[in-house]
Amino acid sequence: MAPRIVAVANQKGGVGKTTTAISLAATFAAYERPTLLVDVDPQSNATSGVGVELAADGFTTYQVITGESSAPAAVVRTDFPHLSLIPSTPDLAGAEVELVGMVGREFRLRDALRELEGYRYVVIDCPPSLGLLTLNALAAADALLIPIQCEYFALEGVSELMRTVDEVRRFLNPNLAIDGVLLTMYDDRTNLARQVADEVRSVFGDLVFETVVPRNVRLAEAPSFGRPIQAYDLRCRGSQAYLHLGREYLDRMEVA
């Protein structure tokens, strides 16, 4: 069975995108689904967030996208069962420039990921932009997961993202689905958070996950220790939210 490739994307920064990519991949792994996390962000936060320190001769998404390495050769194991990673470094920022002159530049990642075997899910952490790296992720993905922060202007960038999704469907990946919209940084003490949640649900309807991710200090702390939230503090509200999200996601995908 080919893996389901899920791109976690929102060009607006600070919405919990990388936290969601790491936590969702770790949750799939916790449910014993062999999972690969692909870091396509030059900031490399997904790489450090699972505690991977790249060897000097190690391959990264930069070499995968430029064709210097196959995707399987770039995979590294993490300390967490069933979870592997294709890491990133800041060098990946240069790939966006190099891609401009390449034939089939939008499909470099897609073609590389087709060589993967043995995974049930591949989760791609995209950069907070709509450049060629994100286009590569969307062209490679079966589906998109959109995290939306429960704050003012939450929907501001989503309309642009949806226009990009429409263009990707027209020209690059006609089968790109939206697996869901995730409300993040939700603070149930504020009217604003509830209003934003209601507005997002009115726009996206059943695509919005029932699970919402609360504001949680432990979620913010976990990356600095190089651990997914489930391995850092299993009992905290943030960890429980992502465990529930993973279960909801698997129920949607594997029961449907």
C-alpha positions in Angstrom: 0.0 0.0 0.0 1.3 3.4 -0.9 1.7 5.8 2.0 -0.8 8.7 2.4 1.2 11.9 2.0 -0.1 14.8 4.0 1.3 18.3 3.7 0.9 20.6 6.7 0.8 24.1 5.2 -0.2 27.6 6.0 1.9 30.5 4.6 1.0 32.5 7.7 3.7 32.0 10.3 3.1 31.3 14.0 0.0 29.1 13.6 1.4 25.9 15.0 2.3 24.4 11.7 5.6 22.7 12.7 4.2 21.7 16.1 1.3 20.1 14.3 3.5 18.2 11.8 5.7 16.8 14.5 2.9 16.0 16.9 0.7 14.4 14.2 3.5 12.3 12.8 4.4 11.2 16.4 0.8 10.3 17.1 0.5 8.2 13.9 3.7 6.4 15.1 2.3 6.0 18.6 -0.7 4.2 17.0 1.9 1.9 15.3 1.6 3.3 11.8 5.0 3.5 10.3 5.4 7.2 9.6 7.9 9.5 7.9 8.3 13.2 8.7 9.7 15.2 5.9 11.2 18.6 6.8 10.8 21.0 3.8 11.3 24.1 5.9 14.8 25.7 5.8 14.3 26.7 9.4 14.7 23.0 10.2 12.5 23.1 13.3 10.9 19.8 12.6 14.3 18.2 12.5 15.5 19.7 15.8 12.0 19.1 17.2 12.4 15.3 17.1 16.0 15.5 18.4 17.9 14.7 15.2 21.4 16.0 14.8 22.5 15.5 11.3 25.8 13.8 10.6 28.4 15.8 8.6 27.9 13.4 5.6 24.1 13.0 6.0 21.7 13.7 3.2 18.8 16.2 3.7 15.7 17.4 1.7 18.1 19.7 -0.1 19.9 16.8 -1.7 16.6 15.0 -2.3 15.1 17.9 -4.1 18.2 18.7 -6.2 18.6 15.0 -7.1 21.9 14.5 -5.3 20.3 11.8 -3.1 17.3 9.5 -3.3 14.6 9.9 -0.6 15.3 6.5 1.0 19.0 7.3 1.3 18.1 10.5 3.2 15.9 8.8 5.8 17.2 8.8 9.4 15.7 7.0 12.4 14.5 8.9 15.4 14.5 7.7 19.0 10.8 7.1 18.7 9.4 3.7 17.5 7.7 3.8 14.0 8.9 7.4 13.3 11.6 8.3 10.8 12.7 11.6 9.3 14.1 13.2 6.2 15.9 16.1 7.8 16.4 19.7 6.7 19.2 22.3 7.2 19.3 26.0 6.4 21.0 25.0 3.1 17.5 24.2 1.8 16.9 27.9 1.3 19.3 27.7 -1.6 17.2 25.0 -3.3 14.4 27.4 -4.0 16.8 29.5 -6.2 18.3 26.4 -7.8 14.8 25.0 -8.6 14.0 27.9 -10.8 16.1 26.6 -13.7 15.3 22.9 -13.3 13.0 20.9 -15.6 9.9 19.7 -13.8 10.9 21.9 -10.8 7.5 21.5 -9.1 7.7 17.7 -9.2 11.1 17.1 -7.7 9.9 16.1 -4.3 7.0 14.1 -5.7 9.2 12.0 -7.9 11.7 11.4 -5.1 9.0 10.3 -2.6 7.7 7.7 -5.0 10.8 5.6 -4.2 9.7 5.3 -0.5 8.4 1.9 0.8 7.1 0.7 4.1 5.4 3.8 5.4 1.7 4.2 6.1 1.9 8.0 6.4 4.3 10.7 5.2 3.9 14.1 6.9 5.5 17.1 5.2 6.3 20.2 7.2 6.1 23.1 4.8 7.7 26.5 5.1 5.6 29.5 5.9 5.4 30.7 2.3 3.9 29.8 -1.0 7.2 29.4 -2.9 8.6 26.5 -4.8 9.3 24.4 -1.8 5.7 24.6 -0.7 4.6 23.9 -4.3 6.8 20.8 -4.4 5.1 19.6 -1.2 1.6 20.3 -2.6 2.4 18.6 -5.8 3.7 15.5 -3.9 0.9 15.3 -1.4 -2.3 13.3 -1.5 -3.9 15.8 0.9 -3.4 19.0 2.8 -3.9 19.7 6.5 -4.4 23.4 7.4 -3.7 24.6 10.9 -5.4 27.9 11.7 -4.6 30.0 14.8 -7.6 31.1 16.8 -6.8 34.8 16.7 -7.6 37.9 14.8 -6.8 37.7 11.1 -6.9 33.9 11.3 -8.5 33.6 7.9 -6.5 36.3 6.3 -3.9 34.1 4.7 -6.1 31.1 4.2 -7.9 32.6 1.2 -4.5 33.0 -0.5 -3.6 29.4 0.4 -6.9 28.2 -1.1 -6.3 30.1 -4.3 -2.9 28.3 -4.5 -4.6 25.0 -3.8 -6.9 25.7 -6.7 -4.0 26.5 -9.0 -2.1 23.3 -7.9 -5.2 21.2 -8.7 -5.5 22.8 -12.1 -1.9 22.5 -13.2 0.1 20.2 -10.9 -2.0 17.8 -8.8 -5.7 17.4 -9.7 -6.2 14.9 -6.9 -5.0 17.1 -4.0 -7.6 16.8 -1.2 -8.0 18.7 2.0 -8.0 16.2 4.9 -8.9 18.8 7.4 -8.6 22.1 9.1 -7.2 22.3 12.6 -7.9 25.0 15.1 -4.8 25.8 17.1 -3.8 28.0 20.1 -7.4 27.9 21.3 -8.1 29.8 24.5 -11.6 29.0 25.7 -11.5 31.9 28.2 -11.8 34.5 25.4 -14.7 35.4 23.2 -12.3 36.0 20.3 -11.2 32.4 20.2 -14.8 31.2 20.1 -15.7 33.7 17.4 -12.8 32.7 15.2 -13.6 29.0 15.7 -17.2 29.6 14.7 -16.1 31.6 11.7 -13.7 28.9 10.5 -16.4 26.2 11.0 -18.9 28.3 9.0 -16.3 28.6 6.1 -15.0 25.0 6.1 -17.9 23.0 7.6 -17.2 19.4 8.2 -13.5 19.7 7.1 -12.8 21.3 10.5 -11.6 18.7 13.0 -13.7 18.4 16.2 -10.4 18.3 18.1 -9.0 21.8 18.9 -5.5 22.4 20.2 -5.4 24.6 23.2 -2.7 27.2 24.1 -0.3 25.1 26.2 3.1 26.0 27.7 4.3 22.4 27.4 3.7 22.4 23.7 6.0 25.4 23.4 8.7 23.8 25.6 8.9 20.4 23.9 10.9 21.4 20.8 13.7 22.9 22.9 14.2 19.4 24.4 14.1 17.7 20.9 11.0 15.6 21.8 7.5 15.4 20.4 5.0 16.5 23.0 3.8 12.9 23.6 7.3 12.0 24.7 7.9 15.2 26.7 4.6 15.4 28.7 2.0 12.8 27.8 -0.5 14.1 30.3 -0.6 17.7 29.4 -3.5 19.2 27.5 -1.5 19.8 24.3 -0.4 16.2 24.2 -3.9 14.9 24.8 -5.3 17.1 22.1 -2.9 15.8 19.5 -3.5 12.2 20.6 -7.3 12.8 20.1 -6.5 14.5 16.7 -4.6 11.5 15.6 -7.4 9.2 16.5 -9.9 11.4 14.8 -7.7 11.6 11.7 -7.2 7.8 11.5 -11.0 7.3 12.0 -11.6 9.6 9.0 -9.0 8.0 6.8 -9.1 4.3 7.6 -12.8 3.8 8.3 -14.1 5.8 5.3 
